[in-house]
Each structure stands twice: as C-alpha cells, then as structure tokens.
Amino acid sequence: MKGIYRFLVAALASAGLLLFSCGDLDVENGNNPDFGRVFKTGADVEAVASGLYNTVFTGDHSTSGVHAMLAVAADHATCSWGNFGMRDMSWEPRDMAWNNAPTYTNAGLTKYSYDQWYSAILTASNVLKAIGSGVQIGTNGVDNARATAVAKFILGTTYANLALVYDRAHLVDNMKTVEPVLGTAVPYQEVAAAALAYFDEASALSNETFTIPASWLGTPANVTSATFKKMINTSAARLISYLPRNKTELAGIDWAKVKAYADAGITADWTIQMDGTDRWNFAATYYLTAVGWGRTDMYVAHMMEPSLPQHWDDTPTFPQPAQPANPLDKRLTSDFAYLASNDFLAARGYYHYSAYRYKALDAVYPTFRGMGVKALVKTAENDLLRAEARAYAGDLPGAAAIINAGTRVTRGQLAPVAENLDDILKAIHHERHVELYTTGMGIQFFEMRKLNLLQKGTPLHLPLPATFLQTIGEKTFYTFGTTARADGLSTSNGGWR
C-alpha cells in the first residue's frame, strides 16, 4: 500500500491537510495519527465519514478554489478585480494562458480544489478500508451500508469533479495504488468512467433503508436512502452531460444513459443550509453576485432581453444600456438588478462592464458568510438534463414538454419552445445561464465548453497544479490557453464572439 500513501502525501502534505496512513505502512509519519488508532471503532469510522461531504463542498465553493474563475471564463459572470483568478481568466482576447508556475499569485486556486478533493478521496478510502477489515458501525454493523454508500458517493463526486475540471488525474482508493509520477495519471475520460462506477456502487447500496443525518450533507433535514439515491443519479447524469470538451465529444455522449440517470434523479431541490460560518457557505457565489463584486455578463443579460448588447465593447464611448421596461424574460426584473454605472477599473478592460447583477440571493447573504437555505442542485437542473437527453436522442416532443412545464415558462414567462432541436437546445442553454445562475460549480463553463462557445484561447480544462507536480519531481509545468494554442482539445478554438 506504499504507492497510495506516497502519492497522497505528495498531493496533500504541503496543504497541511490531515493524512491517515494505511495500517501496514512502514513509512513513518510522526505528525499524524496512525490508521489503526483513528479508525479503531465503529464510532470513529462514522465520525470520519460524517465530515466527508463538507470537504468536497468546500473544494467546490470556496473562494480559495476554482469556482469563481470558471464562472468568468464562461462569460457567465464578469469581474475585473484581481481576486480569485477572475481577472486572469477573463482577459480579452484570451491570450493569458493559465499561469501554472508554482510562484504564480493565484497558483493556490487550482491547488486548493485539487487538494480538497483528494483529501476526501483519501479519507473515504480509509473509511472503506476500515469497514472492509471488519469494523462494525452500529450494533452488528447495522450502519455499515450507510457509511459505505456515503464513502462511495464521495469517491464518485470527487473523481467527477477532477474529470470535469482537470485534464487528467490519478486513480487511487483503498484497493488501487499508483506510483507518484505524472505518467500514471489517466485522461479525464477514464477518471469520469471511474466516477460513474463509484456512483453506481453507491446507488446500489442505497437500495437499503437508512437515514443520513443533515449534518453529514449540510442539508436542512435528514436525507433518506431513497432521496440519496436520487441525488446520486442526478450527479451521474450531470457528469456525463458536462464532460465533453467540444462538440465532437458531445456527439459521442450516451444520451440513453443520461436519460436513465436523470429520470431517476432528484424530484425536489437539493439544498444546503448555510450556517453563517465558513463550514457550509457558498463563498464564491457571494463574490460573484454581491454589490461591488461580480456582475452578470452582458452575454446573459442579452439572452433575457435581446435589445441589450451581448458584449460591452472595449471603448470608453460605449453607451450605457437603458433599462428595458418590459424584458422578454421576466427574470431580468425578478432575479437581477439594473445598475446605472460601473465601478470596475477601465484600465482593465471596458469589456468587463455590465448593467446587471444577480440579486435573487441577497436575502441569504447578510454578509459573505451566508445564512439560510440555498440550492446546490435545482430540480430545474435535473429537468434540463432530462430534456437534453431526449432532445439529442430524437424525442423532441418529450424534450419540449419538459422545458415548457419548467422555469422557462413558469418564471421567465417566455413562449413555449417549439418541437425543434435547435430551439430546444437554445432553451436549455438559456436556462442553464439564467435559472441555474451560480448554483453548481462550473455548470456554465461546462455548458459553453461542450458547445464550442468559450472564447478562443480559453483553457478547456486546467492542468494539474504546479505545486503538486513539484512534489512528484516534475521539472516543467505544462498549461493550457492563449489563441496561439487554440487546438480545440485543451484550448478553445471556437467562441461565441
């Protein structure tokens, strides 16, 4: 088991994260408790399992991670401030490659999400190892299935995140070991396949009856195994739909599989109870929406009211758009606030300017530490996956019916979409930018990516973090981005403009 230990130490040690070594190791780790002591009893294992999802959630939504910079790279939100990699990922033209040097000011962003997800992988693997070695959770192991299902779900979720965000990753768990070198990392497609296998295992375990405490998942109430199974299915559908790096890969999606997962997915919003602390907090969302911070890109505002410009040109003479009296999509008024002036620095590009910000979450953000219930995955998102799967499979009436029963019509008050593939796909694209505004990490980036809409020169995925590459002995730090490298495989060669 030395391979997995050394690899994960390489990945996480510099982050100061807690590591649990495997029981048969002969590598001394004096700073951390040994496996046998931390996972000695069922209560010990359950306590560790209970904190797994929060580690993943924080990697997704902290300002220390990739969420904010993916949002601006997608022209979903806009911000010229230098915080959280937002300015560096939104230059126009996109000739600032992601700086993957270990000395780069924002190098910690890709490292933070990566470290959080691998920390969860390591801990989930140890939970499974402990249960596999005979530890009983609850009387006669009555709660083993719950902890095992959660640990498998964590492995699915973390590897799904790694597959969506990075070009490659190492596959390790309580049964797999690798040598800590770059050559043992596998492409994102293989990482995604592993994630789906873990999701399927977690789903099968959820056929048993158990209840997951709200504190484990950050939810407002306890979660039944039946509801958990729906959450797993939605997670799997999301991964398959959002994985493609371009339209060519999009054409190869198994939409029957997406349909099966999504049809068995969530039937109510999957929400998080933000607690006013950093533990359960969509911190990146706050900074993408708060007054004085991120604004709604004009690309999105134009979707809701075509009279608005789609792009704020990089000139001081570009006119401030007037506020529409009766926008086509009524959510422009209900969910977004019109702003008559801009506070971004003109020297950083007028193209960052916007006349709108997202206001629908103001009530749950009294400060940057949110307080109240916020959707992580909306039912609307699962419905869009259901519609998308039908549309690409040729069931246009079925896809249109789902969309027309949903938020496009009920909240946006838009005309029902016709049973036409192009119109249906445009409606799905619209809803992912408007109704799903800053819900899940990277949704709009993944949407723009698979449709070849990311501006030319935008990285299609991120490289493994330079500080990690250093720890495994790499001397050079590969990266993606710039119009000169626009190959359509790792750097966008398309673009909506």
Secondary structure, 3 states (H helix, E strand, C coil): CHHHHHHHHHHHHHHCCCCCECCCCCCCCCCCCEHHHHCCCHHHHHHHHHCHHHHHHHHHHCCCCCHHHHHHHCCCEECCCCHHHCCCCCCCCCCCCCCCCCCCCCHHHHHHHHHHHHHHHHHHHHHHHHHHCCCCCCHHHCCHHHHHHHHHHHHHHHHHHHHHHECEECCCCCCCCCCCCHHHCEEHHHHHHHHHHHHHHHHHHCCCCCEECHHHHCCCCCEEHHHHHHHHHHHHHHHHHHCCCCHHHHCCCCHHHHHHHHHCCCCCCEEEEEECCCCCCCHHHHHHHCCCCCEECHHHHHHHCCCCCCCCCCCCCCCCCCCCCCCCCCHHHHCEEECCCCCCCHHHCHHHCCCEEECCCHHHCCCCCCEEEEEEECHHHHHHHHHHHHHHHCCHHHHHHHHHCCHHHHCCCCCCCCCCHHHHHHHHHHHHHHCCCCCCCCHHHHHHHHCCCCCCCCECCECCCHHHHHHCCCCCCCCCCCHHHCCCCCECCCCCC
